[in-house]
Amino acid sequence: MKAFFLLFLCTLWSPTVGSAQDRSNEKIQVIGPGQCQDYGPVLDYVSQNAAVDQPIIVIARRGEGDIRTDINRRRLHNVRTYWTRFSPDKRAVQSVILAEGERVKDHGHLEIYVGGKLIAVLKLKTNWDLIVGNCYPEPLGAPFCKVKENRDFYPCLDRKRGRKEPR
């Protein structure tokens, strides 16, 4: 997994990736299904390379195995919350446009568009939220949802509101 992550990071910062204005040579990043530490760097890269006034469009698509009717809403909530509250360069809420698309075969995913071009696809585990935030609490002893930064993301919002996490 570490080798994949390092390869991914090298791909992000390679000379073939254009600037926010010149995306003609940019490759679409397809990630996942992965873990928390796989998604955050992609979201940071997208936000940092999109101009402040340039909208980012995210389309959530349920996979063939996703049976939770609210899973797209939860995934989109986590993307917007990450970019507007957690990301190093916080974006304005109106710069993040969210939508739901048709169901797809295989894994559900989030498609991310900047400047009208698809630049990333984040594939997700069946019926799982997009897990982002502070990804390293477990080795430090604190469960994921006990970390303050993670409380505004699903599935932690379920606990905050007194709901049990669905399985």
DRENPA-3360 file (N, C-alpha, C; in nm, 2 decimals, always signed):
BEGIN
1 = MKAFFLLF = +0.08/-0.12/+0.00/+0.00/+0.00/+0.00/+0.09/+0.13/+0.00 ~ +0.20/+0.12/+0.08/+0.28/+0.24/+0.08/+0.35/+0.27/-0.06 ~ +0.38/+0.16/-0.13/+0.44/+0.18/-0.26/+0.34/+0.24/-0.35 ~ +0.21/+0.20/-0.35/+0.11/+0.26/-0.43/+0.09/+0.41/-0.40 ~ +0.09/+0.44/-0.27/+0.08/+0.58/-0.23/+0.19/+0.67/-0.28 ~ +0.32/+0.62/-0.26/+0.43/+0.69/-0.31/+0.43/+0.71/-0.46 ~ +0.39/+0.60/-0.54/+0.37/+0.61/-0.68/+0.27/+0.72/-0.72 ~ +0.16/+0.72/-0.64/+0.06/+0.82/-0.67/+0.11/+0.96/-0.65;
9 = LCTLWSPT = +0.18/+0.98/-0.54/+0.23/+1.12/-0.51/+0.33/+1.16/-0.62 ~ +0.41/+1.07/-0.66/+0.51/+1.10/-0.77/+0.43/+1.14/-0.90 ~ +0.32/+1.07/-0.92/+0.24/+1.10/-1.04/+0.18/+1.24/-1.03 ~ +0.14/+1.28/-0.91/+0.08/+1.41/-0.89/+0.17/+1.52/-0.92 ~ +0.30/+1.50/-0.88/+0.39/+1.61/-0.89/+0.49/+1.60/-1.01 ~ +0.46/+1.51/-1.10/+0.54/+1.49/-1.21/+0.53/+1.61/-1.31 ~ +0.63/+1.63/-1.40/+0.63/+1.74/-1.49/+0.51/+1.73/-1.59 ~ +0.45/+1.62/-1.61/+0.34/+1.60/-1.71/+0.22/+1.67/-1.66;
17 = VGSAQDRS = +0.20/+1.70/-1.53/+0.08/+1.76/-1.48/+0.09/+1.91/-1.50 ~ -0.01/+1.96/-1.57/-0.01/+2.11/-1.60/-0.05/+2.19/-1.48 ~ -0.04/+2.32/-1.50/-0.08/+2.42/-1.40/-0.24/+2.43/-1.40 ~ -0.29/+2.51/-1.31/-0.44/+2.52/-1.31/-0.49/+2.58/-1.44 ~ -0.41/+2.66/-1.51/-0.46/+2.71/-1.64/-0.44/+2.62/-1.76 ~ -0.33/+2.53/-1.75/-0.30/+2.45/-1.86/-0.32/+2.30/-1.82 ~ -0.43/+2.24/-1.85/-0.46/+2.10/-1.81/-0.47/+2.01/-1.93 ~ -0.41/+2.05/-2.04/-0.42/+1.97/-2.16/-0.34/+1.84/-2.15;
25 = NEKIQVIG = -0.24/+1.83/-2.07/-0.15/+1.71/-2.06/-0.19/+1.63/-1.93 ~ -0.28/+1.68/-1.85/-0.31/+1.62/-1.73/-0.38/+1.49/-1.74 ~ -0.34/+1.39/-1.66/-0.41/+1.26/-1.67/-0.51/+1.25/-1.56 ~ -0.62/+1.17/-1.58/-0.72/+1.15/-1.48/-0.66/+1.06/-1.38 ~ -0.68/+1.10/-1.25/-0.64/+1.02/-1.14/-0.75/+0.93/-1.10 ~ -0.74/+0.80/-1.10/-0.84/+0.71/-1.05/-0.78/+0.64/-0.92 ~ -0.85/+0.66/-0.81/-0.80/+0.62/-0.68/-0.91/+0.53/-0.62 ~ -0.87/+0.42/-0.56/-0.95/+0.34/-0.48/-1.01/+0.21/-0.54;
33 = PGQCQDYG = -1.10/+0.15/-0.47/-1.14/+0.19/-0.33/-1.02/+0.19/-0.24 ~ -1.01/+0.29/-0.16/-0.89/+0.30/-0.07/-0.93/+0.33/+0.07 ~ -0.84/+0.40/+0.14/-0.85/+0.43/+0.28/-0.84/+0.59/+0.29 ~ -0.86/+0.63/+0.41/-0.86/+0.78/+0.44/-0.73/+0.84/+0.38 ~ -0.62/+0.79/+0.40/-0.49/+0.85/+0.36/-0.48/+0.85/+0.21 ~ -0.56/+0.78/+0.14/-0.55/+0.78/-0.01/-0.63/+0.90/-0.07 ~ -0.74/+0.94/-0.01/-0.83/+1.04/-0.06/-0.78/+1.18/-0.03 ~ -0.74/+1.21/+0.09/-0.70/+1.35/+0.13/-0.60/+1.41/+0.03;
41 = PVLDYVSQ = -0.49/+1.35/+0.00/-0.39/+1.41/-0.10/-0.46/+1.44/-0.23 ~ -0.55/+1.36/-0.28/-0.61/+1.39/-0.41/-0.70/+1.52/-0.39 ~ -0.78/+1.52/-0.29/-0.86/+1.64/-0.27/-0.78/+1.77/-0.25 ~ -0.67/+1.76/-0.18/-0.58/+1.87/-0.16/-0.52/+1.92/-0.29 ~ -0.48/+1.82/-0.37/-0.42/+1.85/-0.50/-0.52/+1.93/-0.59 ~ -0.64/+1.88/-0.59/-0.74/+1.94/-0.68/-0.77/+2.08/-0.63 ~ -0.79/+2.10/-0.50/-0.82/+2.23/-0.45/-0.70/+2.33/-0.47 ~ -0.58/+2.28/-0.45/-0.46/+2.37/-0.47/-0.44/+2.41/-0.61;
49 = NAAVDQPI = -0.48/+2.33/-0.71/-0.46/+2.35/-0.85/-0.57/+2.41/-0.92 ~ -0.68/+2.44/-0.85/-0.80/+2.50/-0.91/-0.79/+2.65/-0.87 ~ -0.81/+2.74/-0.96/-0.81/+2.88/-0.92/-0.92/+2.91/-0.82 ~ -0.90/+3.01/-0.74/-0.99/+3.04/-0.63/-1.13/+3.07/-0.68 ~ -1.14/+3.13/-0.80/-1.27/+3.16/-0.85/-1.32/+3.05/-0.95 ~ -1.25/+2.95/-0.96/-1.29/+2.84/-1.05/-1.37/+2.73/-0.97 ~ -1.49/+2.70/-1.01/-1.57/+2.60/-0.94/-1.52/+2.46/-0.96 ~ -1.53/+2.38/-0.86/-1.50/+2.24/-0.86/-1.63/+2.17/-0.86;
57 = IVIARRGE = -1.66/+2.08/-0.96/-1.78/+2.01/-0.96/-1.76/+1.86/-0.92 ~ -1.84/+1.81/-0.83/-1.82/+1.68/-0.78/-1.96/+1.60/-0.81 ~ -1.95/+1.49/-0.88/-2.07/+1.41/-0.91/-2.05/+1.28/-0.84 ~ -2.15/+1.25/-0.75/-2.15/+1.12/-0.68/-2.23/+1.02/-0.75 ~ -2.18/+0.90/-0.77/-2.25/+0.79/-0.83/-2.25/+0.67/-0.74 ~ -2.37/+0.62/-0.71/-2.38/+0.49/-0.64/-2.34/+0.38/-0.72 ~ -2.27/+0.28/-0.66/-2.23/+0.16/-0.73/-2.34/+0.06/-0.72 ~ -2.32/-0.05/-0.80/-2.42/-0.15/-0.81/-2.45/-0.22/-0.68;
65 = GDIRTDIN = -2.36/-0.22/-0.58/-2.38/-0.28/-0.45/-2.42/-0.18/-0.35 ~ -2.42/-0.05/-0.37/-2.46/+0.05/-0.28/-2.62/+0.04/-0.26 ~ -2.66/+0.00/-0.14/-2.80/+0.00/-0.11/-2.85/+0.11/-0.03 ~ -2.76/+0.18/+0.04/-2.80/+0.29/+0.12/-2.84/+0.41/+0.03 ~ -2.97/+0.45/+0.05/-3.02/+0.56/-0.03/-2.96/+0.70/+0.00 ~ -2.90/+0.72/+0.11/-2.84/+0.84/+0.15/-2.68/+0.85/+0.13 ~ -2.63/+0.74/+0.07/-2.48/+0.73/+0.06/-2.42/+0.84/-0.02 ~ -2.48/+0.88/-0.13/-2.43/+0.99/-0.21/-2.43/+1.12/-0.14;
73 = RRRLHNVR = -2.54/+1.15/-0.07/-2.55/+1.27/+0.01/-2.44/+1.28/+0.12 ~ -2.41/+1.17/+0.18/-2.31/+1.16/+0.28/-2.17/+1.18/+0.22 ~ -2.14/+1.12/+0.11/-2.01/+1.13/+0.05/-1.99/+1.27/+0.00 ~ -2.09/+1.33/-0.06/-2.08/+1.47/-0.10/-2.06/+1.57/+0.01 ~ -2.13/+1.54/+0.12/-2.11/+1.62/+0.24/-1.97/+1.62/+0.29 ~ -1.91/+1.50/+0.29/-1.77/+1.49/+0.33/-1.67/+1.56/+0.24 ~ -1.69/+1.56/+0.11/-1.61/+1.64/+0.02/-1.62/+1.79/+0.05 ~ -1.74/+1.84/+0.05/-1.76/+1.98/+0.07/-1.70/+2.02/+0.21;
81 = TYWTRFSP = -1.73/+1.95/+0.31/-1.67/+1.98/+0.45/-1.52/+1.98/+0.45 ~ -1.46/+1.88/+0.38/-1.32/+1.87/+0.37/-1.26/+2.00/+0.31 ~ -1.31/+2.04/+0.19/-1.26/+2.15/+0.12/-1.29/+2.29/+0.19 ~ -1.40/+2.30/+0.26/-1.44/+2.43/+0.31/-1.40/+2.44/+0.46 ~ -1.36/+2.34/+0.53/-1.33/+2.35/+0.67/-1.19/+2.29/+0.71 ~ -1.15/+2.18/+0.64/-1.04/+2.10/+0.68/-0.91/+2.12/+0.60 ~ -0.93/+2.14/+0.47/-0.82/+2.15/+0.37/-0.73/+2.27/+0.41 ~ -0.60/+2.25/+0.38/-0.51/+2.36/+0.41/-0.54/+2.49/+0.35;
89 = DKRAVQSV = -0.60/+2.49/+0.22/-0.64/+2.61/+0.16/-0.79/+2.61/+0.14 ~ -0.86/+2.65/+0.25/-1.00/+2.64/+0.25/-1.07/+2.71/+0.14 ~ -1.17/+2.64/+0.08/-1.24/+2.70/-0.04/-1.37/+2.76/+0.01 ~ -1.43/+2.85/-0.06/-1.56/+2.91/-0.04/-1.66/+2.80/-0.07 ~ -1.77/+2.80/+0.01/-1.88/+2.70/-0.01/-1.93/+2.70/-0.15 ~ -1.95/+2.82/-0.20/-2.01/+2.84/-0.34/-1.92/+2.79/-0.45 ~ -1.79/+2.77/-0.42/-1.70/+2.72/-0.52/-1.70/+2.57/-0.54 ~ -1.78/+2.50/-0.45/-1.79/+2.35/-0.46/-1.93/+2.32/-0.50;
97 = ILAEGERV = -1.95/+2.27/-0.62/-2.08/+2.23/-0.68/-2.09/+2.08/-0.67 ~ -2.20/+2.04/-0.60/-2.23/+1.90/-0.58/-2.35/+1.85/-0.66 ~ -2.34/+1.73/-0.71/-2.45/+1.67/-0.78/-2.45/+1.52/-0.77 ~ -2.57/+1.46/-0.79/-2.57/+1.31/-0.79/-2.60/+1.27/-0.94 ~ -2.53/+1.16/-0.98/-2.55/+1.10/-1.11/-2.61/+0.97/-1.10 ~ -2.62/+0.91/-1.22/-2.68/+0.77/-1.23/-2.59/+0.67/-1.17 ~ -2.65/+0.56/-1.13/-2.58/+0.44/-1.07/-2.48/+0.39/-1.18 ~ -2.37/+0.34/-1.13/-2.27/+0.28/-1.21/-2.24/+0.13/-1.18;
105 = KDHGHLEI = -2.18/+0.06/-1.27/-2.14/-0.08/-1.24/-2.02/-0.07/-1.15 ~ -1.99/-0.18/-1.08/-1.87/-0.19/-1.00/-1.89/-0.09/-0.88 ~ -1.78/-0.03/-0.83/-1.79/+0.06/-0.71/-1.85/+0.19/-0.74 ~ -1.92/+0.24/-0.64/-1.96/+0.38/-0.64/-1.84/+0.47/-0.64 ~ -1.86/+0.59/-0.69/-1.74/+0.68/-0.70/-1.79/+0.83/-0.70 ~ -1.69/+0.91/-0.68/-1.70/+1.05/-0.70/-1.62/+1.10/-0.81 ~ -1.68/+1.17/-0.91/-1.61/+1.23/-1.02/-1.58/+1.37/-0.99 ~ -1.46/+1.42/-1.01/-1.42/+1.56/-0.98/-1.38/+1.63/-1.11;
113 = YVGGKLIA = -1.45/+1.74/-1.14/-1.43/+1.82/-1.26/-1.38/+1.96/-1.22 ~ -1.28/+2.00/-1.29/-1.23/+2.14/-1.28/-1.21/+2.19/-1.42 ~ -1.27/+2.31/-1.45/-1.26/+2.37/-1.58/-1.33/+2.29/-1.68 ~ -1.44/+2.21/-1.64/-1.51/+2.13/-1.73/-1.44/+2.00/-1.77 ~ -1.33/+1.97/-1.71/-1.25/+1.85/-1.74/-1.25/+1.75/-1.62 ~ -1.28/+1.63/-1.65/-1.27/+1.53/-1.54/-1.12/+1.51/-1.51 ~ -1.09/+1.53/-1.38/-0.95/+1.52/-1.34/-0.92/+1.41/-1.23 ~ -1.03/+1.36/-1.17/-1.01/+1.26/-1.07/-1.14/+1.18/-1.05;
121 = VLKLKTNW = -1.12/+1.05/-1.02/-1.23/+0.96/-0.99/-1.19/+0.89/-0.86 ~ -1.27/+0.91/-0.75/-1.24/+0.84/-0.63/-1.34/+0.73/-0.61 ~ -1.29/+0.60/-0.62/-1.38/+0.49/-0.61/-1.39/+0.46/-0.46 ~ -1.51/+0.41/-0.42/-1.54/+0.39/-0.28/-1.59/+0.25/-0.25 ~ -1.56/+0.20/-0.13/-1.61/+0.07/-0.09/-1.76/+0.08/-0.08 ~ -1.82/-0.04/-0.11/-1.97/-0.05/-0.11/-2.03/+0.00/+0.02 ~ -2.12/+0.09/+0.01/-2.20/+0.15/+0.12/-2.11/+0.22/+0.23 ~ -1.99/+0.26/+0.19/-1.90/+0.33/+0.28/-1.90/+0.48/+0.25;
129 = DLIVGNCY = -1.89/+0.56/+0.35/-1.87/+0.70/+0.34/-1.73/+0.72/+0.28 ~ -1.71/+0.84/+0.22/-1.58/+0.89/+0.18/-1.51/+0.93/+0.31 ~ -1.41/+0.85/+0.36/-1.34/+0.88/+0.48/-1.22/+0.97/+0.46 ~ -1.24/+1.09/+0.51/-1.13/+1.19/+0.50/-1.12/+1.26/+0.64 ~ -1.02/+1.34/+0.65/-1.00/+1.41/+0.78/-0.86/+1.38/+0.83 ~ -0.85/+1.37/+0.96/-0.73/+1.33/+1.03/-0.72/+1.18/+1.02 ~ -0.63/+1.13/+0.93/-0.63/+0.99/+0.90/-0.54/+0.90/+1.00 ~ -0.47/+0.96/+1.09/-0.38/+0.89/+1.16/-0.40/+0.88/+1.31;
137 = PEPLGAPF = -0.53/+0.88/+1.36/-0.55/+0.87/+1.50/-0.53/+0.73/+1.56 ~ -0.56/+0.63/+1.49/-0.56/+0.49/+1.55/-0.42/+0.46/+1.61 ~ -0.31/+0.47/+1.53/-0.18/+0.44/+1.59/-0.15/+0.52/+1.71 ~ -0.21/+0.64/+1.72/-0.18/+0.73/+1.83/-0.27/+0.70/+1.95 ~ -0.36/+0.61/+1.94/-0.44/+0.57/+2.05/-0.59/+0.62/+2.05 ~ -0.62/+0.72/+1.97/-0.76/+0.78/+1.97/-0.84/+0.72/+1.86 ~ -0.96/+0.67/+1.88/-1.04/+0.62/+1.77/-1.08/+0.74/+1.68 ~ -1.10/+0.70/+1.55/-1.12/+0.80/+1.44/-1.22/+0.91/+1.48;
145 = CKVKENRD = -1.33/+0.88/+1.53/-1.44/+0.98/+1.57/-1.41/+1.05/+1.70 ~ -1.32/+1.01/+1.77/-1.28/+1.09/+1.90/-1.19/+1.20/+1.86 ~ -1.13/+1.21/+1.75/-1.05/+1.32/+1.70/-1.13/+1.43/+1.66 ~ -1.11/+1.55/+1.72/-1.20/+1.67/+1.70/-1.22/+1.70/+1.55 ~ -1.11/+1.70/+1.47/-1.12/+1.73/+1.33/-1.21/+1.64/+1.25 ~ -1.24/+1.52/+1.30/-1.32/+1.43/+1.23/-1.47/+1.43/+1.26 ~ -1.50/+1.50/+1.36/-1.64/+1.50/+1.41/-1.74/+1.56/+1.31 ~ -1.70/+1.64/+1.21/-1.79/+1.70/+1.12/-1.81/+1.61/+0.99;
153 = FYPCLDRK = -1.75/+1.50/+0.99/-1.76/+1.41/+0.87/-1.85/+1.28/+0.91 ~ -1.91/+1.23/+0.80/-1.97/+1.10/+0.82/-1.86/+0.99/+0.82 ~ -1.87/+0.89/+0.90/-1.98/+0.84/+0.99/-1.98/+0.90/+1.13 ~ -1.88/+0.99/+1.16/-1.88/+1.05/+1.29/-2.00/+1.13/+1.33 ~ -2.06/+1.20/+1.23/-2.19/+1.27/+1.25/-2.30/+1.18/+1.30 ~ -2.30/+1.06/+1.26/-2.40/+0.97/+1.31/-2.39/+0.95/+1.46 ~ -2.27/+0.94/+1.51/-2.25/+0.93/+1.66/-2.28/+1.06/+1.73 ~ -2.25/+1.17/+1.67/-2.27/+1.30/+1.72/-2.42/+1.33/+1.74;
161 = RGRKEPR = -2.50/+1.27/+1.65/-2.64/+1.29/+1.65/-2.71/+1.18/+1.72 ~ -2.64/+1.08/+1.78/-2.70/+0.97/+1.86/-2.75/+0.86/+1.77 ~ -2.71/+0.85/+1.65/-2.75/+0.74/+1.56/-2.64/+0.63/+1.56 ~ -2.68/+0.51/+1.54/-2.59/+0.40/+1.53/-2.54/+0.39/+1.39 ~ -2.42/+0.36/+1.37/-2.36/+0.34/+1.23/-2.43/+0.22/+1.17 ~ -2.48/+0.24/+1.04/-2.53/+0.12/+0.97/-2.42/+0.03/+0.93 ~ -2.45/-0.09/+0.92/-2.35/-0.19/+0.87/-2.41/-0.27/+0.75;
% end
